[in-house]
Amino acid sequence: MQGERARRLRARCRPGLSNAPDVNASSFSEKLIMRYLIWFLRIVLFLLLLGFAVRNVEPVTLYYYFGYEWTAPLVLVILFFFALGVALGAAGCLAIVFRQRRQLASYRRKYDVPDAHL
């Protein structure tokens, strides 16, 4: 019974063999409009961030323990701590991702599913 179940699962997971209609299919013009809209939003975001950076160039001093201090433009300080937050958030997610990959690998071995990108 388990071999039959694995065979059905493999058959279901093969890309390109489905007779179902593609629900994500859209016309060329819709894709072109979305591409232009995304580029427009990117340019607007870039200009907003550029304006923020130009307006916040005053030097600020951060005082650390033991008499250490760091003087830099405000925009660099904000950018540094934003990047540090992104890096720490990504590092915090890595444990979850690796645990899920380990579980998937064990399920693939247990149910004899080929290692393919689904």
N, C-alpha and C positions, 0 to 999 in steps of 0.2 A: 504494500500500500504506500509506503514511504517513497519508493522509487517512482511510482506513478504520480504522486504529488509533486515531486521534484521535477519530473518531466513536464507537467502542466505549467509549473511556475517558470521554467526555462522558456517554454513556448510563449508564454504571456509576456515575458520580459524582452523578447527580441524586437529591436526597433525596426520600423518600416514594414512590418507584416500585418498591421492592423487594417481592417476594412472600414473602420470608423472615420467619419469626416474630420478634417482638421479644424478644431474649434478656434485655433489661433490664426487662421488664415485671414488676411486682410488684403485690401487692394494696394497696389503700388503707390497710389496717391496718398493714402492714409499713412503709409510708412514714411513717405517723403515729408508729409506735414509734421509727423511726430519727430523726425530727425531735425527739421528746422526749429521746432518748438524747443527741443532739448538744447540745441545750440544757443538759441535765444536766452533760455534760462541760465545757461552756463556763463554767457557774456554778462548778463545782468548781475549774477552772483559775483563774478570777477570784479566788475566795476564797483559794486558795493564794498567788497573787501579791500579793494585798492583805495577807495575813498576813506575807509576806516583807517587804513595804514598811514595814509598821508596826513590825516588829522591827528594822529596819536604818536608823534615822533618825539615828544618831550622825554627827556631822560628821567628814569625812576631808579631809586636805589632800594634793593632788597637787603635787609640785614639778617644775617644768619647767626647761629650760635658761635661763641668763642671769638667774636670780633670780626668775622668774615662778612663781607658785603659785596654786592654785585650791582653795578650801574650799567643800565642798557636802556634803549628806547622802549617805551611802553608796549608797542606793537610786537617787538621781539620777545618780550617777557610773556605776553599773552600767547603768542604762537608757540613758544617753548613749552609752556604748561599745558596747552591744548594737545600738542603732539605727545607729551608725556602721558596725559590722560588716555589718549587713544592707544598708546603702546601698552599701558597697564590693563586697559579693558580687553584688548586683544589677547594679552598673555593670560588673563583670567578665564577667557573662553577656551583656551587651548586644552585645558584638562578635560572639559566636557567633550570637545571634538575628538580627542584621542580615545576617550572611554567609549564613545559611540562607534568609532572605527573598529575598536577591539571587539565590541559586541557584534557588529555586522560580520566581521571575519569569523567569529565563532559560529554564528548562525549559518553562514555560507558553508562552513565545514560540516556542521551538524545536518543540514538539509540537502547537501550535495548540489549547491547552486554555483554555477561558474562565476568567476570573478570578472564581471563585465560592468561597464558604465551603463547605468539604467537611465 
